[in-house]
């Protein structure tokens, strides 16, 4: 790529290979698939676009990619900023379109939190995927997001549940995939900087203060004690030790 030195090209190659490893491990995308990418304008989704585009060039299979940008009516994105994202995606061979939606729909009844916002985004993505006939929705969640979700569920909901790399809905008619599941946030951030992605953040009333940021701080502190804390929490759901877990409430 023009303007990128050999050292950074190698870093991008490693980034793409790690994304491919997650895709292959969980069978996310196959030959002939149509994939709708949730493009937010953040570093994660823009780096994801690159990884999926670059991977497609190197494989003997073909799959279609399309990006969707949700333009919140309460915080609309200017034409100049949107055009930067559109051109970036076009350069990767990914057509981008946008749809306007309310961040605070009436169904929220004046309530708002990260869970409701996430559910609202999924609803919009599901509707748009069904319109275009794309059975796969790709999101930019990385390993750190998955780790933080696991801890949030343990600490605040009392459940052992995580953000799965592949989640199926409506009897398998639609699925959400997270190709960056085995890539750390710092690696995503580095890839976005090397690519000079047109990153911007949408205004959010909870952007600076939310529980996910608190989990991020906890993981950073534990990382000073154990460098593999992210890998360990991420991999825990596939390393269940049944001998030390109850099978029912009646079991002592």
C-alpha positions in Angstrom: 0.0 0.0 0.0 1.3 3.5 -0.9 2.8 5.4 1.9 3.1 2.5 4.4 6.5 1.2 5.3 7.4 -2.5 5.4 7.2 -2.7 9.2 3.7 -1.4 9.3 2.7 -3.5 6.3 3.8 -6.5 8.3 1.7 -5.3 11.3 -1.4 -5.0 9.0 -0.7 -8.5 7.7 -0.6 -9.9 11.2 -3.8 -8.0 12.0 -5.6 -9.5 9.0 -4.4 -13.0 9.8 -5.7 -12.8 13.3 -9.1 -11.7 12.0 -9.0 -14.6 9.6 -8.1 -17.0 12.4 -11.3 -16.0 14.2 -13.4 -16.2 11.0 -12.0 -19.7 10.3 -12.3 -21.0 13.8 -16.0 -20.2 14.1 -16.9 -20.7 10.5 -18.2 -17.1 10.2 -18.1 -16.4 6.4 -18.1 -18.9 3.5 -18.1 -18.9 -0.3 -21.0 -17.0 -1.8 -22.0 -15.3 1.5 -23.4 -11.8 1.7 -22.2 -9.8 4.6 -23.6 -6.5 6.0 -21.0 -4.6 8.0 -22.1 -2.3 10.8 -20.0 0.8 10.1 -20.1 3.3 13.0 -17.2 5.5 12.1 -15.1 4.2 15.0 -11.7 2.6 14.7 -13.1 -0.9 15.3 -15.6 -1.0 12.4 -13.3 0.8 10.0 -10.4 -1.6 10.8 -12.9 -4.5 10.4 -13.8 -3.3 6.9 -10.1 -3.4 5.9 -9.6 -6.9 7.4 -12.6 -8.4 5.5 -11.7 -6.7 2.3 -8.0 -7.7 2.4 -8.9 -11.2 3.4 -11.2 -11.5 0.4 -8.3 -10.7 -1.9 -6.2 -13.6 -0.7 -8.8 -16.4 -0.6 -10.0 -18.7 -3.4 -13.6 -18.0 -2.2 -15.8 -14.9 -2.9 -18.2 -13.1 -0.6 -20.1 -9.9 -0.9 -19.5 -7.0 1.5 -21.7 -4.0 2.1 -21.5 -1.4 4.8 -24.4 0.2 6.7 -24.0 3.5 8.7 -26.8 4.4 11.2 -27.2 8.1 11.2 -28.8 9.1 14.5 -31.4 11.8 14.0 -30.5 13.3 17.5 -26.8 13.5 16.5 -26.7 13.7 12.7 -23.4 13.3 10.9 -22.3 16.0 8.5 -22.0 15.3 4.8 -18.3 16.0 4.9 -17.6 13.4 7.6 -19.9 10.8 6.0 -18.2 11.3 2.6 -14.8 10.5 4.2 -16.1 7.2 5.5 -17.9 6.4 2.2 -14.7 7.1 0.2 -12.7 4.9 2.6 -15.1 2.0 2.2 -15.2 2.5 -1.5 -11.5 2.2 -1.7 -11.8 -1.2 -0.1 -14.4 -2.3 -2.5 -17.2 -2.0 0.0 -20.3 0.1 -1.0 -21.7 2.1 2.0 -25.2 3.3 2.6 -26.8 5.0 5.5 -30.1 4.9 7.2 -31.6 7.5 9.6 -32.9 6.3 12.9 -33.8 7.6 16.4 -31.3 6.9 19.2 -34.1 7.5 21.7 -37.2 5.8 20.1 -40.6 6.2 21.9 -40.5 2.5 22.9 -37.7 3.4 25.4 -40.3 5.5 27.4 -37.6 8.1 28.3 -35.2 5.5 29.5 -31.7 5.1 28.0 -28.7 2.8 28.8 -26.1 0.9 26.9 -28.2 -2.3 26.7 -31.2 -0.5 25.2 -28.9 1.3 22.7 -27.3 -2.0 21.7 -30.7 -3.6 21.2 -31.9 -0.7 19.1 -28.8 -1.0 16.9 -29.4 -4.7 16.4 -33.0 -4.1 15.5 -32.0 -1.7 12.8 -29.3 -3.9 11.5 -31.7 -6.9 11.4 -34.3 -4.9 9.4 -31.7 -3.7 6.9 -30.1 -7.1 6.5 -33.5 -8.7 5.8 -34.3 -5.9 3.2 -31.1 -6.6 1.3 -31.0 -10.4 1.7 -27.8 -10.4 3.7 -27.9 -13.3 6.3 -24.7 -12.2 8.0 -24.1 -9.1 10.0 -20.5 -8.3 10.9 -19.6 -6.1 13.9 -16.3 -4.7 15.0 -16.2 -6.1 18.5 -12.7 -7.2 19.5 -11.3 -9.4 22.3 -11.3 -6.6 24.9 -15.1 -6.0 24.2 -15.8 -9.7 24.8 -13.7 -9.8 28.0 -15.4 -6.7 29.3 -18.9 -8.1 28.5 -18.0 -11.4 30.4 -17.0 -9.4 33.5 -20.0 -7.1 33.3 -22.3 -10.2 33.3 -20.5 -11.7 36.3 -20.3 -8.5 38.4 -23.6 -6.9 37.7 -26.0 -9.7 36.5 -24.6 -12.7 38.4 -24.5 -14.8 35.2 -21.7 -16.5 33.4 -22.4 -15.3 29.9 -20.3 -13.7 27.2 -20.4 -12.0 23.8 -20.2 -14.9 21.4 -18.1 -14.7 18.2 -21.2 -16.0 16.3 -24.8 -15.5 17.5 -27.7 -16.9 15.5 -31.2 -15.3 15.5 -34.6 -16.1 14.1 -34.0 -19.9 13.8 -30.6 -19.3 12.1 -32.0 -17.1 9.4 -29.7 -14.3 10.5 -26.4 -14.4 12.4 -24.1 -11.8 13.9 -20.4 -12.5 13.5 -17.5 -10.7 15.2 -14.4 -11.4 13.1 -12.1 -9.4 15.4 -12.9 -11.7 18.3 -9.3 -12.8 18.6 -7.7 -9.4 18.1 -6.9 -7.1 21.0 -8.0 -3.5 21.1 -4.5 -2.2 21.0 -3.9 -4.1 17.7 -7.1 -2.7 16.2 -6.2 0.8 17.3 -2.7 0.4 15.7 -4.2 -0.9 12.4 -6.6 2.0 12.3 -3.7 4.5 12.8 -1.5 2.9 10.2 -4.4 3.0 7.7 -5.2 6.6 8.6 -8.9 5.6 9.0 -11.3 8.6 9.0 -12.3 7.9 12.6 -14.8 9.9 14.4 -17.1 9.3 17.4 -20.8 9.8 17.4 -22.1 11.9 20.4 -23.5 9.7 23.1 -24.8 10.7 26.5 -22.9 7.9 28.2 -19.7 7.9 26.1 -17.4 9.1 28.9 -19.0 7.4 31.9 -20.3 3.8 31.7 -19.6 0.4 33.3 -17.7 -0.9 30.3 -15.0 1.8 30.8 -14.8 0.7 34.5 -14.2 -3.0 33.3 -11.5 -1.7 31.0 -9.7 -0.2 33.9 -10.0 -3.4 35.9 -8.6 -5.5 33.1 -5.7 -3.0 32.7 -4.8 -3.4 36.4 -5.0 -7.2 36.3 -2.8 -7.2 33.2 0.0 -5.8 35.3 -0.2 -9.0 37.3 -0.9 -11.4 34.4 -0.1 -10.5 30.8 -2.5 -13.2 29.5 -5.6 -12.0 31.4 -7.5 -11.1 28.2 -6.7 -14.4 26.6 -7.7 -16.3 29.7 -11.1 -14.6 30.2 -11.8 -14.8 26.5 -11.1 -18.5 26.3 -12.8 -19.5 29.6 -16.2 -20.4 28.1 -14.4 -23.1 26.0 -12.5 -24.5 29.1 -15.4 -25.3 31.4 -14.3 -27.6 34.2 -17.6 -29.4 34.8 -16.3 -31.2 38.0 -16.3 -27.8 39.8 -19.7 -26.5 38.6 -23.1 -27.5 39.8 -25.5 -29.1 37.4 -28.6 -28.0 39.3 -29.7 -25.9 42.3 -30.2 -29.0 44.4 -26.6 -30.2 44.0 -24.4 -29.5 47.0 
